[in-house]
Amino acid sequence: MNQDRRNEDGEYHRAVLLDEVAELLAPVMPGIVIDATFGGGGHSRRLLDEFGAEVTVVGVDRDPEALEQARELGVVAVQGNFEDLSNIVLPIIEEPPAGVLFDFGVSSHQLDEASRGFSYRNDGPLDMRMGPDAKHQASDLVNDWSESDLVRILRDYGEEPLARRISRAIVESRPINSTAQLSTVIAQAMPAARRRAGHPARRTFQAIRIAVNDELDAVRSGIDQAVDMVRPGGRVLAISYHSLEDRIVKQRFVAGAAGCTCPPDLPVCGCGMTAELRVLTRKPIRASAAEVESNNRSRSAVLRAAERLAA
Ligand SMILES: C[S@@+](CC[C@H](N)C(=O)[O-])C[C@H]1O[C@@H](n2cnc3c(N)ncnc32)[C@H](O)[C@@H]1O
């Protein structure tokens, strides 16, 4: 792995729910697994360790820096947005994949690297693009968008109760040139009580990042294409970090399974009702207390999985 891209702990990103992902993919081996959010390759590495020659991993990431990790791991890697998953991977695989894995959001490397502009803790440019395909930079939204558009994204993507107040402060403070300046503007717009309850800029930064990268449309489209692409018996796994992503995954899986009333541990559908999916995680899987203790990022991780049924 490229040392330059690691943090002071020697990590690019610490993957979450590794055992759980490997366990859910074990029954579909041997086969091709698309790691649609390659990042630092933690999940891919685990699959290669666990399944050896039985698995062929294809890595996808929007971020060219992530793909450097893929090349070092020796897996086939493609730069692109999983919003176009079929166009990106179908031309380079010889059979339908046995599994598709999504681990949404940003990597620790992207967050830690101040020059990427994702962090409200480190000063950097207002960028927040996960990859070169993003249509905006954070500075476009912060300095050019109307106040009402800012209110809308802060509410819809940040679930920020003070969306109106913060948007007004942003508009009145223009031009805003750095993440530190934006963070200060947000903090100053907040009542003292809110400033004590977690970092005041967290929700606003999340909202801007989601809008810059059009993340929710990508999740919707990526999950749809993954469901269509996996072979019968193949599995789609998705790890979400906030309710907006998780809701999309959950609703897609539930819609795909409508009609099938079999219990989740039944190996094949026995009810005869037409459905394209069997949901494998009626309740989403969360990290164990031990994992949360050792990797705080896993605290909000929610894993859902579904299996494609034979036509
Ligand atoms: C949480 S990290 C994945 C970490 C990875 N599972 C690991 O074990 O290191 C998310 C990665 O997905 C990428 N990503 C997010 N949205 C994407 C999209 N729409 N298309 C392709 N890659 C995306 C980000 O660039 C980031 O590298």
The ligand as a MOL file (V3000), in Angstrom:
LIG
                    3D

  0  0  0     0  0            999 V3000
M  V30 BEGIN CTAB
M  V30 COUNTS 27 29 0 0 0
M  V30 BEGIN ATOM
M  V30 1 C -16.3690 3.9860 3.1180 0
M  V30 2 S -15.2590 4.0450 1.8150 0 CHG=1
M  V30 3 C -15.0780 2.3660 1.3800 0
M  V30 4 C -14.0480 1.6570 2.1980 0
M  V30 5 C -13.7200 0.2730 1.7090 0
M  V30 6 N -14.8390 -0.6360 1.8080 0
M  V30 7 C -12.5250 -0.2960 2.4530 0
M  V30 8 O -12.6230 -1.4180 2.9610 0
M  V30 9 O -11.5050 0.3630 2.5160 0 CHG=-1
M  V30 10 C -16.2430 4.6130 0.5110 0
M  V30 11 C -15.5280 4.6950 -0.8300 0
M  V30 12 O -16.5350 4.6890 -1.8240 0
M  V30 13 C -16.2360 5.6280 -2.8000 0
M  V30 14 N -17.5190 6.0510 -3.3640 0
M  V30 15 C -18.5100 6.7200 -2.7410 0
M  V30 16 N -19.5330 6.9320 -3.5880 0
M  V30 17 C -19.1800 6.3590 -4.7720 0
M  V30 18 C -19.8190 6.2220 -6.0370 0
M  V30 19 N -21.0300 6.7490 -6.2590 0
M  V30 20 N -19.1800 5.5450 -7.0150 0
M  V30 21 C -17.9430 5.0060 -6.7990 0
M  V30 22 N -17.2800 5.1190 -5.6270 0
M  V30 23 C -17.8890 5.7860 -4.6250 0
M  V30 24 C -15.4990 6.7410 -2.0760 0
M  V30 25 O -14.6610 7.4280 -2.9760 0
M  V30 26 C -14.7120 5.9550 -1.0210 0
M  V30 27 O -13.4190 5.6290 -1.4840 0
M  V30 END ATOM
M  V30 BEGIN BOND
M  V30 1 1 1 2
M  V30 2 1 2 3
M  V30 3 1 2 10
M  V30 4 1 3 4
M  V30 5 1 4 5
M  V30 6 1 5 6
M  V30 7 1 5 7
M  V30 8 2 7 8
M  V30 9 1 7 9
M  V30 10 1 10 11
M  V30 11 1 11 12
M  V30 12 1 11 26
M  V30 13 1 12 13
M  V30 14 1 13 14
M  V30 15 1 13 24
M  V30 16 1 14 15
M  V30 17 1 14 23
M  V30 18 2 15 16
M  V30 19 1 16 17
M  V30 20 1 17 18
M  V30 21 2 17 23
M  V30 22 1 18 19
M  V30 23 2 18 20
M  V30 24 1 20 21
M  V30 25 2 21 22
M  V30 26 1 22 23
M  V30 27 1 24 25
M  V30 28 1 24 26
M  V30 29 1 26 27
M  V30 END BOND
M  V30 END CTAB
M  END
